[in-house]
Amino acid sequence: MVHVACGRIDGYLENHLKLWDYAAGTLIVREAGGEVLDYGGRNLLMTLEGNVVVGNPYISSILVQQYLR
């Protein structure tokens, strides 16, 4: 997720992450202007387990539309 925040990669998908795996990365990505979504394209809620899509607003919407729906 931090690689997305600093621009090294364009997007990232991962499923079945625990809260401690994505909480800090979510903060970093959002502070850098990126989006962290669930597989339905909604803002990711901090739950015990989650599926994440990370990218800028353009890339994250493409990932959700092309690969997850």
C-alpha positions in Angstrom: 0.0 0.0 0.0 2.9 2.4 0.7 4.3 1.7 -2.7 1.0 3.0 -4.2 1.1 6.1 -1.9 4.6 7.0 -3.1 3.9 6.3 -6.7 6.1 3.2 -7.2 3.1 1.1 -8.4 -0.3 2.2 -9.7 -2.7 -0.1 -7.8 -2.9 -3.0 -5.4 -5.5 -5.6 -4.6 -5.6 -8.0 -1.7 -8.2 -10.1 0.0 -8.7 -11.4 3.5 -6.4 -8.9 5.2 -6.7 -8.5 8.9 -7.1 -5.0 10.4 -3.5 -4.8 11.6 -2.4 -5.6 8.0 -4.1 -2.6 6.4 -4.9 0.0 9.0 -1.6 2.0 8.8 -1.4 1.6 5.0 -4.9 3.0 4.7 -4.0 6.1 6.6 -0.8 6.6 4.5 -2.6 6.1 1.2 -5.5 8.5 2.1 -3.1 11.2 3.3 -1.2 10.9 -0.1 -4.5 11.5 -2.0 -5.2 7.9 -2.9 -8.3 5.7 -2.3 -8.7 2.6 -0.3 -11.9 0.7 -1.3 -13.5 -2.6 -0.6 -14.3 -5.0 -3.5 -17.7 -3.3 -4.0 -16.1 0.0 -4.7 -17.1 1.6 -1.4 -14.7 3.3 1.1 -13.1 0.6 3.1 -14.4 0.4 6.7 -12.1 -0.6 9.5 -13.4 -4.1 10.3 -11.5 -7.1 11.6 -11.1 -8.6 8.1 -11.2 -6.8 4.7 -10.6 -7.0 1.0 -8.8 -3.9 -0.3 -8.4 -2.1 -3.6 -5.8 0.7 -3.5 -4.9 3.3 -6.1 -5.6 6.8 -7.2 -9.3 7.5 -7.9 -9.0 6.6 -11.6 -7.0 3.4 -11.1 -9.0 2.1 -8.2 -12.3 2.5 -10.1 -10.8 0.6 -13.1 -9.7 -2.2 -10.8 -13.1 -2.5 -9.3 -15.0 -2.4 -12.6 -12.7 -4.7 -14.6 -11.6 -7.3 -12.1 -14.1 -7.4 -9.3 -17.6 -7.0 -10.7 
